[in-house]
Amino acid sequence: MTELHPDLRENVRMLGELLGDSIRKFPGQDCFDLIEEIRAAAKADRRQESGSGQRLEKLLSELSDDQMLPVTRAFSQFLNLANIAEQYHGIRRKQGHHADMMVESLGEVFQRLLEKGVDPDELHRRVTELSIEFVLTAHPTEVTRRTLILKYDEISNCLGQLDHDDLLLAERNEITTRLRQLISEAWNTDEIRYQRPTAVDEAKWGFAVIENSLWEALPRFLRSLDRSLREATGKGLPIDAAPIRIASWMGGDRDGNPNVTHEVTREVFWLGRWMAADLYLRDIQTLRAELSMWEATDELRAEAGETREPYRAVLGQLRRRLLKTRDWAEACVNGEPVDDRDILFGNEELIRPLQLCYDSLVASGLDEIADGLLLDTLRRVHTFGLPLVKLDIRQEAGRHAEAVAEIVGELGLGDYANWSEEQRQTFLVQELRSRRPLVPRHWTPSDNVREVLDTCAVVAQQTPESLGSYVISMASQPSDVLSVILLLRESGMQHPMRVVPLFETLDDLRGAPATMTALFSVDWYRQYCADRQEVMIGYSDSAKDAGQLMAAWAQYQAQEALTDVAAEYGVHLTLFHGRGGTVGRGGGPANRAILSQPPGSVNGSFRITEQGEMIRFKFGLPKLAEQSLTLYGTAVIEATLAPPPAPEQAWRDMMDWLTERSLKAYRDVVRENPDFVPYFRQSTPEQALGKLALGSRPARRKPTGGVESLRAIPWIFAWTQMRMLLPSWLGSDVALKEAAEAGHEPLLRDMMARWPFFKTYVDMLEMVLAKADLRIASYYEETLVEPAYKPLGKELRERLAGCIRQVKALKQQDELLLDEPVFAHSMRVRNPYTDPLHYLQAELLRRDREGEGQGKVPEQVERALKVTMAGISAGMRNTG
């Protein structure tokens, strides 16, 4: 059995002991002894020692309300510390363990592509034209407070310092003392938020990820890319190449979030400019100290004027303008009078003086100096620009249709809402071709429509480099796209913005090719988009709507068909993947996911959402971010130049056969079984989720809606907390069982061996099943569910057990995760710490519901319940 790497195990042990020391000091030795007794009982229970399960349950059920909180906090905090140790181990310098997850280097991937026959010039062209955009979203799955994240980051830095072999004893003791302080600070800090972050708070958190990690990681990644490209092709990366971009939905995603208004969006645009100016000022300050040389070109001297240090002079002028820009942005945010004279607004104004300095140094034979911090700063400008991030706007299609309908009604032109799609398209294109204004003067729209128009006006005031995509959720017709363009133009938009339909449900995915065909058939639109189109594929809602297996196949087919439609019309298609962290929301290892996309669908461009806690796990530390950028970069390059084979017809037929059964099996439970909703509500903490102040967005699209109105994140969150993980496997159980009974397993194994899409699906299903736990799910039901609904729970657990058996049989193995021994062992190490949290959560939910029935929930119970949610999320390494 694979063990944890000794260095990792030692770090986990050390952090755990330091946490124990903090607990001994407060609340005290008695509390520490109780926690240790519970931990020992949980370990014995996992070893299935006789009577251990009853002992653990008895210990936990006898805890008083006052004891619940420190116990839950202790196990939750340990899991967070274990995560820090694991996360650091992934980037530590001392690797050398055969099962450690290593990211393949750029050079190794380039060499493999050359060996496969890829032409070096083609490799160079594709890399320099590469476009990967990470879209940071505020989807509420980050349960850890920002205050604690900062402490955790410093703990990780201390672990890095301890890795040096040449430390003096005094130095080692100093670092250990600092670790002890940080863990004590974390233990004595409340881990629960009591106020929801505002949309602006979320945006600030996104900017902090750039400031603390990506600002350093991105130039380092680009240096590595330049070096590897030069070694493979003889030519480096152009300075103005920006293969990586960072965009954001924080402050722009208003779909279902009434807290994101046009005022919020405008403030976020200003805050981005303030943060960018501040970061560039730090670079310029350092550059002014470094670039003290006098050799320079005539062009630079002309810019600098009479001076012995021309570089410092030019950078001094730039520093002055950056200071004015930062002051201007701050005044805008604070609503104070602004002076916008001589501020930097367009990227070119920042690039020009820096490029002038670079060219002068190179021309003067000072290449080595030019290729230092100055090159890094130039690359930052080409990547982040003056806006820092490209802000996406997201809104639901019906809001735009409502706005156009009100305008049309006010003008007496008809009833837009009842027009056919053909009538709508004809009207919209006619108005888009017209030069006269459409919106009537002296008109008072409804509040909803005024907000849509005000948002469009804010967007229209921005520079093109400030804007990402305008994403339309629930898009289903060309008029959904055309109406957005018309509203933007009426608001003063001078340049074309990417307008992106989002196809989410099963029906939307199936209809996406026809929608885009109709849109590309509109000549006016083809000119507008300049034969470049982005389409967003929604993973979360399609899985919630149809089950994971059906959704995955529908997403694959939609991407295939969209790729074909774009090729037919000569349009370069970029697919925007709206993935979450969990398998039920399209999550999983990024490189496998990218390399299993349909051939031709990753055509040098790739856009993906990064959500909640996954932002921290992938980009929270500079080295971690650099590793993530490498992983995505190599996967996109390989998928572009050496795509996987197209599936054989027999495989397609088999997928149709499987998904026909999985869809029916999934919907029969989720939609048709009258006991399902009550069972879901009683057996999971879904109703208590609202107690966690996770994000600015409500958990439901409609406050009074049922499961169908529940957002995908709380839907996944609830099932993950009680270890049923139903959304990720329900339906697959029946499909795989019937396939085995029909003798199809040999074909399925052939598909696993030769089709990356199907292998990735089965591997992800296996990972989910390894995280599921029948005993814990049964305990929640036993504690919380009324007798009338228990038969459904028993049936679901039997189906989960059957799905586990089917996956083992399909992979011809006796245990899950034989191919992932490190992950499997990590789960085994975590279980004795997550188990008490599960048992406690079930008990706390019972007490919480009793208290609500009596009109008062003890504060200690509610706090402890929130801690269990955060702790289980840490133990499972994801929330939603």
N, C-alpha and C positions, 0 to 999 in steps of 0.2 A: 504494500500500500504506500503510495507516495506521501511523504511528509512535507510540511512546510520547509522552505529553505532555512537553515540554522540561523542565519542573520535576521530573517524576518521573525522567526519564532522568538529569538532573543529580544527583539524590539517590542513585540507584543507583550512578552513577559515583563519587561522593564516598565512599560507604560502602565500595565495593569497593577504592578506593585506600587508605583507612584500614586495611582488613583486610590489604592487601598490605604496608603499613608494619609491622604487627604480625608478619607472617610473616617479613619480612626480619630482624627483631630475634631472633625465635626461631621455627623452628629455624635460620634464617639465609638468606643470599643464594642459596646453591646450591639450597635447597629451593624458594625463591621462583621461581628461574629454571626449575626442573623443572615447577612448577605452571603457569607461564606457557607453557611449551612444550606441555604437555598441552592447555591451554585453546586455544591457537592451532591445534593439530591437530584438536581437536573442532570448532572453528568452520569450518575448512577441510573437514572431513568432512561437515558439514551443508550446505556449499556444493557438495558432491560434486566437489571438485577431484580430479584424477587421483592415485591412490595415497594419498590422505589417510586413508582408512579403515584401510589396512594400517599406515600410520605411527602412527596413534593406538593401534591394538591392540598394535603392537610396543612402543611406549613404556610402555603399562600392564602388559603381560605381563612386562616385564623389571624391574619394580619389586621391590625386596627387601621382605621382611616388615616391616622397620623403616621403609621409605619409604611403605608403604601407608597408615599411619595419618595422618601429616600431610597427605598428598595428599587422602585422603577427607574429612578434617576441613575442609580449605580450601574445597573445592567445596560441602560441606554448609553451612558457615558463610555463604558468599556467598549461597546460596539463601535462607537465613533472613533475611539483611539485605535482599535484594530483596523478600521478603515484607513486611518492616517498611515499606519505602519505598512499596510498593503499597497496603498497608493504610492508611498515613497519608495517601496521596494521595486516598483515597476520602473523607476527612473534612476535607481541608485547606480553608482559607478561600479560597485563590486557585484557583478552579476555572476555568471558562471554556473548556474544551476540548470540542468538539462530541461526541466519543465517550466522554467520561468518564461512568461510571455514576453517575447522579444519582438520589436517592430523591425521588419525587414528594411534595410537601408535603401535610400534612393539609388545608390550606385549598384546594389545587387539587382534591383528591379530593372534598371536600364540595361545592365549586362545581359540579363535573361531575355529581354526584348530583342536586343541585337542578335543574340544566338538563335532566336526564333525567325530571324530574317527581316526584322524591321530596319528600314534604311536609316542611317544616322541623321541625314538631313530631315527626314520625316519626323524622327524622334525629336529633333531640335525644334522644328516648327510647331509640333503639337504641344510641347512643354511651354514654349514661349507664348502660345495662344491660349494656354490653359485658363479656365475660369471656374474656380470653386468658391462658392459663397456660403458662409455659415450665417444663419439667421438666428440670433439670440432671442428667445421668447420668454415671456413672463408667465408662461403656464405654471400654475401654482403647484409645483411638485418639490420645491426646495423647502424642506421643513426646518433646516438649521438656520438659526439667527446669524445675521452678518457679524455680529459681535463675536460669536463663537468661531465662525469661519476664519476670522483674522487670527485668533489664538491657535486654531488648528494648523494654519499655514506656518506659523512660527514654530510650532512643535515639529512640523516636517523639516523645517530648516535646521533645527537642532539635531534631528536624526542624521541629516546630511553632514553636519559638522563632526558628529561622533564617528563617522565612517573614515575619517582621516587616520592613517596608521601612525603618524608621527606626532600625535598629541602628547604633551607633557601631562603628568598626573594632575597638576593644578588646572590645566586647561580643560581636561576631561571633567574634573569635579565642577568647574565653573559652568560648563554646558549642562551637566546633570542637574545642578542647582536651578538653572533657568528652566529646565524641563519641569522640575518639581513645582516651581512658581506658576508656570503656565497651566499645568494640570490642576493645581489648587484654584487658580483663577477660574478655570472652566467649571470645576465642581461647584464653586460658590457663585456661579452666574446662572440666573434663571434661563433655561433653554427655550422657554415658551414665549412666543410673541403674544401680546395682549391687544395689540391694535393691528389691523390689517395694513400692510404697506400700501401707500397710494401708487397710482400708475407712475408718478414722477419718481417716487422712491425706487420702484422697480427699474426704471431707466438709469438711475444713478448707480444701482448695483451692477447693471450691464456695463456702464462706463468704467466701473472699478475693476471689472475683469480685464478690460483692455489695459488700464493703467498698471495693474499689479502683475500681469502675466503676458498678455499678447503683445504689448508694446515691446517687450524684450524678446519674446519668443519668435515673432514673425521675421525680423531681420536675420536672426540666427538660422531659421529654416531656409530663408532665401539664399543665404551664403552657402548653405549645404547644397541646395538645389543648383546653384551656379557652379559650384565646384564639381558636383557629380555630372552635370550636363557637359561641362568642359572636358572632363575625363572621358566621357562616352562618345562625344561628337566632335570635340575640338573647338567648340564654340560655347561661350557662356550665356548667361541670362541677361538680356538687355535691361538697362537701369529702369526703364519705364514699364517693364513687364509687371503686372500685378496678378499673378495666378491665384492669390488668395484675397478675398474681400470679406469684410465683416458688415453684416446688416443687422437690423433689430426690429422686433415687433413691440418692444417696450415703449409705450406711449403712442403707438400707432394702431394697435389691434383693438378696434372698438366693437368687434363682432360679439354681441352678447355681454358687453361690459359697458354699462352706462357711465362708469367712472372715467372713461377715456373720451374726453371732449376735445373740441378744436383748440381750446385754451391750453389743455394739457399737451397736445401735440406740438403747438407752437413753442411752449416752454421747453420741451424736450429738444427741439431743434436748437434753441438757444443754448441750452446746457451742454449739448454736444460740442458746439463751437467754443464755449468757455473751456471745457475740458481739453479739447484739441489744442487751443492756443496755449494753455498752461503746460501741456506736455511738450509741445514744440519749443517753448521758451526754455525748458530745462536742457533740451538738446543744443539749442543755440548758445546758451551760456557756456556749456562745455566746449563747443566748437570754437567759440571766441577765445577761450583759454588755450586751445590746442593750435589753432591756425595762425601762428605768429610770424610765418615766413613772409619774405618780401618778393620772391620771384613770382611774377604774374603776367598775364597777357594784357595787351593794350585794352581789350574789351573790359576786363575787370577793373583796370586802372581808371578807365573813363567813368565807370560806375562808382568807384570808390572816391574819386577826387584826389587832391594832393595829400598824400599820406605815405608813411614808410611801411605801414601794415595794412595793405589793401583788403585782405580777407576779413580782418577784424572790422574794418570800416563798413564793408558791405553787410556783414552779419549784424553790426550795430544798428544799421538802418532797419534791417529785418526785425531785430529785437524790438525796436521802438514801435513798429507797426503791429507786432504780435501783442505787445502790452496794450496798445489802443484797442485791438480786437478783443482781447480778454475783458477789458473794462467795459467796452460796448455791450458784449454779451451779458456781463453781470448786471449792467444797468437795465437791459431788456428783461431779464429774469425778474429783477426787483421792481419793475414797473416805474423806473426812474427816467428822467430826461436823458436822451442818448445823443452822443456825438459820433456820427458814423463816417466822419471825414478821415480818409487815409487808412481805413481798416482793411484787412485782408478778407475778401469774400469768396473769390474764385480760386480754385486750386493752383492755377497757372501763376498767380501772383506770388505764391509761396515757392513754387518749383523754380521759377526763373532765376532768382539770385543764388539759390543753392546749386543749380546746374551750372551757372556761370562760374562759381567757385570751383566746382568739380572739374569742369573743362579746362580752367586755367591751371590747376594743379597738374593735371595730366599733360597738358601742353608744355609745362615747365619741367617735365621729367620727374614729378613728385607723385607718381602713381600710388606708391605705397601709402602715402598720407591720404590721398583722395579716396582710396578704398577702405578707409577706416570708418570712424563714426559718421563722416559726411555721407558716405554711400548708404549707411544704415538709415540716416535721416531722410535722404532722398527716397529710399524705398518705402519708408513709413508714409511719406507724403503721397506717393503714388497709390499706396494701399488704403490708408485711413482718410487722407485728404483733410481739408479744413473742417468738414462736418463731423469727423471722427468715425461715425457709422452712417450707413445708408439706412434711412428709416422707411420701413414698409408701412403702408396703410392697409388695414383689412376691414371690410364692411360686408354685410349680408346683402345679397342681390336685391332683395325686396325693398330695401331702403332707397336704392337708386331708382327703382321702378316707381316707388311712391313719389319721389321728388319730380321725376319727369311727368308723371300723371297730374300732379298739382299744377305744374307749369302749363301743360297742355289744356287743362281744365280752365285755368285762369284766362288763357288766351281764347277760349271758346272754340278750340280746334277738335274737340271730341272727347271720348272716354278712353284714354290710353289703357287703363287697366283691363278693359274688355276687348282691346284690339287683338287680332291674331298676331303671331310672331312675324309673319310676312309684312303686315301693316306697320308693326313697330320698326322693323328693320328699314323699310322704305322711308318712314318719317325721319328716323335718326340719321340715316346717311344723307338725306336731303338737307337736314339742318347742319350736319357737319360740313357739307359742301358750301353752305351759305356763308356769306360774310357778315350778315347782320346779326345783332344780338337776339337771343331768344328769350332770356329771362325778362319779364315785364318790369318797368320802373314802377315805383310807388306801390309795391305789392308786398303784402304781409303773409309770408308762408306759415304753415304750421310749425310748431317747435321742432318736430322730427326733421322736417325738410330744411328748416333754417340751419340746423346743426350739420346736415350733409353738405349744404352749400358753403357754410363757414369753414368746414374742414377742407373742401376743395380750394377755397380761397387761400388758406394757410399753405397748402401744398403748392399752389401756383406761385407763391412768393419765394420759393426755394430755388437754389441752383440745381442743375441736373445731377451733380455729384452728391447732393444731399439725399436724393431719393432712390429708394430701392424699387419695389414693385407695389402696384395697387392690386391687392388680392381680393377677389370677389368670392366669398363663401356662398354655397348653395347656388352656384352658377349652373345653368342648364341650357341657355340659349344664346345666340350671338348678340341679341339685344342687351343682354346683361353686361357685355363688354362695351358695346357701342354707347350705351347710356352713360357709363362712367367717363368715357372720353369726352362726350358732349358736355357733361357737367363740369369737368375740369376746364375745358375750353371756355365755357361761359364764365368761369371764375377768373379768367385771365392767364391761363397756362400758355406759355409761349413755345414749349418744346414737348415732344412726345414722351410720355411716361409709359413704362411697361405696365400693361394692364393684364392681370393674370387670373384666369378662371380657376377656381378650386373645385375639383370633383371629389366628393367625399363618400356618398352613400353608394350602395351596390348599383342602384339604377343610374346614378350620375356617372359612375365609372363606365357602365355599359353604354351610356349615351354620349360619352366624351368624344369619340371619334367623329360621330355625326355632327356634333356641335362645332368642332373645330373645322370640319370640312365646309360647313355652311359659312363659318366666319372667314375662312381663307377664300371663299368664293366671292366675297365682297371686295371689289377692286379697290375701293377707297381705303379699306382697312389694310390691305396688303401694302399699299403705299405708306400708310401711317406706321406700320410696324417694321418697315424696311426689311421684310422677309426674315425677321428674327422673332421668335415667340417663346414665351415661358408658360408652362402649364403646371399647376400644382396638383399633386396626388395626395389625397387625405388618407392616412392610415388608421387613425383612431376611430373615426365615426364609421368607416366601412367595416372594421372588425366588430364594433359594437352592434352594427346593423345586421351583419350576415355571418358572424363567427370568423375566427382567425383564418381557417383554411380557405374558405370561400373568398374572403377578402383578399388574401395573398394572391390567389389565382386571378381574381378580377383585376387587381392592380397590375399584375404582370401582363395580362391580355390588353388592358387599356394602354399601357406604355408601348407595347408592340404596335398596336393599331395607330396610336398617335404618332409614333416614329414613322410609320408608313405614310400616313396622311401628310406629315410635314415634308417627307421626301418627294411625294407626288407633286406638291406645290412649290418645291425648291425653297422651303423655309428651314432655317436652322432652329431646331427645337432644344430648349433647355427644360428638363424636368425638375420640378421643385418638390422635394420629398418631405412631406409633413410628418416626420417620424417622432415618436416619443422615446423614452428610455426603456420601457418594458416591451416584451414580445407582443403583448396584446395591443400595443400601439405602434407596432412596426420597428421596435428596438432590436438590439442585438449587436454583435461585433460589426463595426462599420465596414471593414474591408471585405468581409464575406458578403455583406448585403450589396455592396457596390459591384463586386465581381459576379454576382448572380443575377444582375439586371439583364433584360432582354438585349441581344446583340444589336448594336447601333443606337441604343437609347442613351448611352453615356458617350456623347460625341464631343469630348473635350470640354464639356461644361456640366456642372453639377451644383445644385442648390439644395440645402438641407436645413431644417430647423434643429436647433440645439436647445433643450428645454430643462428648466428647473435644476435639479441636482446633477443632471448629466453635464451641464456647463462646468460645474465645479470638478466633477470627476475627470473631464477631458481637458479642461483649460485652466484649472484653478492654480497651477504652479507653472512657471516658465518652462521648465524641462518637460513637464507633462504635456503642455500645450505644443511644444516643438515636436514631441513624439506623436501627438494626435494629428498635427498638420502633415507629418511625414506619412502616417498611415493612410489618411484620406488622399493625399497627393499621389502616392504610389498606386493606390487602388483605382483612382480615376484615370490615370495615365494608362495603366494596364488594361482596364475595361475599354478604353478608347482604341488602343492599338492592337490588343489581342483579346477581343471580346469572346465570351463563351459561345459554344455552338447553339444554334437554334434547336429547340426541342423537336424530337421526332414525332410523327403523327400518332404513333401508339402511345407516347407519353401524354400528348394533348388529350387523347381520348380517355386515358386513365384519369387525368386530372378532372375532366368533365364528369366522369363517373363518380369519383370521390366527392367532388364538391356538390353534386346533386344530392348526395346522401347527407353530407355534413351540414349543408344549409337547412335542410328539412329538420334534421335532428336538433340543431341549434335553436331554430325558431319555434319548434314544437315546445321546447322548454321555456324559452325567454318570452315568447309572445303569446303562446296558446295556453300554457298551464296556469290556471287561476291561482294556484298556490305559490307560484314562483315569486311574485313581488312581495307578499308578506314574508316568505321565507328569507328572501334577500335582505329585507329591512331588519328582520329579527336576528339573523345569524351573523351579520356583519356590522361594523361600526359606521356604516354609511350615513346614518342620521346624525351621528356625533361629529362627522367630519367638519361641519360648519363651525364647531368650537375652535378649530385650528385656524389662526389668522394667517393662512398660507399666501394669499395673493389678493390683488385688487379686484379680481373677477369673481362674480357669483358662481357657485357650484352648479347651478341649474340655469338653463336658458329661460325657463318659465318658473317663477317661484312656486306655483302650485302644481307643476307637472309631475308625472310619475317617472319610471325608469327611462322611458323613451326621451324625456327632456333632460335627463341627467347627463352632464358632460362626460366625455370618455375618461378623463383623469380620475374623478371620484369613483366612477364605475370600476376601473381597474384597481384603484386604491383599496376599496372596500374588500374585494375578494383576495387581494394580496395580504392584507392585514391578518385574515383568519386562515391563510395558507390553503385555500381551495383553488385560487388562481383560475377560476372557471372560464373567464373570457378567452383565455389562451389555448384551451384544449377542447372545450365543449363542441361537439360536432365531429372533431377529428376522431374521437373515440369510436363512434359508430362507423365512420367511413373506413377506418383501418381494420376494425373487426370484420365488417362485411367483405372487405378486400381479401382478408386472410381466408375467410370461409369460402370465397369464390376462387381461391387458388391464385390470386394475383401477386403474392409476395415476391416471387422471382422477378416479375416486371418492376415492382417497386424498388427492389434492390438494384436492378439495372439503372433505374432512374437516379437513385442515390449515387451510384458509382460514376455516372457520366453526365449528369445534369446539375450544375451548381445550384440552381434555383430550388430544386426539390431536396437536395442534400442539406442546404441551409435551412429549409423549412423544418425538416426532421430533426436536425441538430438543435434548433431553437425550441422545438416542442420538447425535446429531451431535457433541455436546460430548465424549462418551466416545470416539468414533471418532477425534476430533482428538487426544486424549491417547494413543491406542494407537500403537505403533510396531513395524512388521513387522521391520525390521532388528534392533532390539534384542531382540525376542522370539526371533528366529532365532539370535542370538548366545548367548543363555542355553541354548537347546537344543543348539547345536553344542558348547558347553563342558561341559554337565552331563548330557545325556540319553544313555542307552544306545541303540545302533543299533536295537534291536528296537522302540523306542517312537517313533522319529523320523518314521515315516510318519503317525502321528496328528498330530504337531506340524505337519507340512507341510500336512495337510488342514485343520487349524484356522486356520493362517495364510492359506490360500487362501480360506477362508470369511470370515475377517475382511476381507480385501481385497475380496471380493465384496460384503460388507455396506457397505463404504465406497462402492463404485460404486453400489449401489442407493440409498443416501441422497442422493448427489450427483444421480442421475437423478431421484429423486422431487422434490427441491428445484430441479431444473433449473439446476444451477450446476456449474462446473468445479472449484471448491475447497470444502473444508469451512469453515464459520464465516465466510462472507461477511457474514452479518448481525451477527457479533460480532467486528469487526476489532480492537478493543482486546485482547480475550481471546486472539485468534489471535496477535497480535504478542507478547503476554506469553509465550505458550508458545514462540514462536520465540526470544525472548531467553533463556529458561531452558534450552532444549535443549543448548547447548554446555556448560552446567554440570551438567546431569543426565546427559548421555551418559557422561562419564567414570565417574560413580558407578555406572551400570548395568554398564559393562564391568568395572569393578573388583569389583562385587558378584558377578558371575558367576565371576570368577577367585578371589575370596575364598571363595565357596561351594565351589569345587573344592578349594581348599587345606584348607578347614575339614573337608570330608568325608574327604579323604585323612588328615588328622590324626586324626579320630575313628576311622578304620579302623586306625590305628597306635596308638591309645590315648592320644594327646596332641595337642592343638591349641595352636599357639603363641599366647600371650596377645595379641600385636600383631595377629595375624590375626583373632582373635575380636573384639577391640575395633574394628578397622577395619570388619569386617562389620556390626557394630551401627551404626556411624556411617553406612555407606551406606544402611541402612534408614531412619534418621532423615532423611538428606539427600534421598533420593528422595521421601520423604513431604513434605518441605518444597517440593521442586521441583514435585510434582504437586498441592500444596495440600490433600491429604487422605491419610489413612492407611487407614481402614476405613469 
